[in-house]
Amino acid sequence: MAGLDDTLNALMTIDGAQAVALVDYESGMLLGEAGSGMDMEVAAAGNTEVIRAKMKTAASLNLNDTIEDILISLGKAYHILRPVSRKKGLFLYLVLDRNKSNLALARRKVQDVEAELAL
């Protein structure tokens, strides 16, 4: 099991990683961050709304399934939002440089790191 700093540092080793965070989507509060190039407080608050909307939609549709991750593809970056399965209300947020990253490998690494997170 890995603590918060170890988790954030492990995510920053992903090729193309620019910034990472652990966010509480109940409050929108940033619990930890690493990297640079973006105001993670603003990004955390905005992506909290994305997570909340998708959770609400899934519940409204009675999907009876879990969200593994949400991918936002921009022209220069990928943003991966992954709810923490063992701790309801939290998600990992990773920003990748699109030209320097392998999306499939990054998603797999986020999954592996999330599984090791201990809070």
C-alpha positions as CSV (number, residue, x, y, z in Angstrom):
1,M,0.0,0.0,0.0
2,A,1.2,3.5,-0.9
3,G,0.6,6.8,0.9
4,L,-0.5,10.0,-0.8
5,D,2.9,11.3,-1.7
6,D,4.1,8.0,-3.0
7,T,1.0,7.7,-5.1
8,L,1.4,11.2,-6.6
9,N,5.1,10.6,-7.2
10,A,4.3,7.3,-9.0
11,L,1.9,9.0,-11.3
12,M,4.4,11.7,-12.1
13,T,6.7,8.9,-13.5
14,I,4.2,8.3,-16.3
15,D,5.7,9.4,-19.7
16,G,4.3,12.9,-20.4
17,A,2.9,13.5,-17.0
18,Q,2.6,17.2,-16.3
19,A,0.5,17.3,-13.1
20,V,-1.5,15.0,-10.8
21,A,-3.8,15.4,-7.9
22,L,-6.1,13.6,-5.5
23,V,-9.4,15.4,-5.2
24,D,-12.4,15.0,-3.0
25,Y,-15.4,15.3,-5.4
26,E,-17.9,15.8,-2.5
27,S,-16.3,19.1,-1.6
28,G,-14.1,19.9,-4.6
29,M,-11.1,20.1,-2.3
30,L,-7.6,19.3,-3.6
31,L,-6.1,16.9,-1.1
32,G,-2.7,16.6,-2.7
33,E,-0.9,17.6,-5.9
34,A,2.4,17.2,-7.8
35,G,3.7,18.6,-11.0
36,S,3.3,22.0,-12.6
37,G,1.9,24.0,-15.5
38,M,-1.6,24.2,-14.3
39,D,-3.6,25.7,-11.5
40,M,-4.7,22.5,-9.9
41,E,-7.1,24.1,-7.4
42,V,-9.1,25.4,-10.4
43,A,-8.8,22.2,-12.3
44,A,-9.8,20.1,-9.3
45,A,-12.9,22.3,-8.8
46,G,-13.9,22.1,-12.4
47,N,-13.4,18.4,-12.8
48,T,-15.3,17.8,-9.6
49,E,-18.3,19.0,-11.6
50,V,-17.5,16.5,-14.4
51,I,-17.3,13.6,-11.9
52,R,-20.5,14.6,-10.1
53,A,-22.4,14.9,-13.4
54,K,-21.3,11.5,-14.6
55,M,-22.1,9.9,-11.2
56,K,-25.5,11.5,-11.2
57,T,-26.2,10.4,-14.8
58,A,-25.1,6.8,-14.1
59,A,-27.4,6.7,-11.1
60,S,-30.3,8.1,-13.1
61,L,-29.9,5.5,-15.8
62,N,-29.7,2.7,-13.1
63,L,-26.5,1.4,-14.8
64,N,-25.5,-0.6,-11.7
65,D,-21.9,-0.3,-12.8
66,T,-18.9,1.6,-11.8
67,I,-16.9,4.3,-13.6
68,E,-13.4,3.2,-14.1
69,D,-12.1,6.5,-15.5
70,I,-13.1,9.5,-17.5
71,L,-10.9,10.7,-20.4
72,I,-10.9,14.3,-21.6
73,S,-8.9,14.6,-24.9
74,L,-7.7,18.1,-25.7
75,G,-5.5,19.1,-28.6
76,K,-2.3,19.2,-26.5
77,A,-3.2,17.1,-23.5
78,Y,-5.1,14.1,-22.1
79,H,-6.9,14.5,-18.7
80,I,-7.7,11.2,-16.9
81,L,-10.1,11.3,-14.0
82,R,-10.2,8.0,-12.0
83,P,-12.5,7.5,-9.0
84,V,-10.8,5.8,-6.1
85,S,-12.7,2.5,-5.8
86,R,-11.9,1.9,-2.1
87,K,-12.7,5.4,-0.9
88,K,-16.0,6.9,-2.2
89,G,-15.8,10.6,-2.9
90,L,-12.2,10.7,-4.1
91,F,-10.7,10.7,-7.6
92,L,-7.2,10.8,-9.1
93,Y,-6.6,13.4,-11.7
94,L,-3.7,13.2,-14.2
95,V,-2.7,15.6,-16.9
96,L,-0.6,14.2,-19.7
97,D,1.2,15.9,-22.6
98,R,-0.4,14.3,-25.6
99,N,2.8,14.3,-27.7
100,K,4.9,12.6,-25.0
101,S,2.5,10.0,-23.6
102,N,1.0,6.6,-24.4
103,L,-2.6,6.8,-23.4
104,A,-3.1,3.0,-23.0
105,L,0.0,2.6,-20.8
106,A,-1.0,5.7,-18.8
107,R,-4.5,4.4,-18.0
108,R,-3.0,1.1,-16.9
109,K,-0.5,2.8,-14.6
110,V,-3.2,5.0,-13.1
111,Q,-5.3,1.8,-12.4
112,D,-2.3,0.0,-10.8
113,V,-1.4,3.1,-8.7
114,E,-5.0,3.6,-7.6
115,A,-5.1,0.0,-6.4
116,E,-2.1,0.5,-4.2
117,L,-3.4,3.8,-2.6
118,A,-3.8,3.6,1.1
119,L,-5.7,6.4,2.9
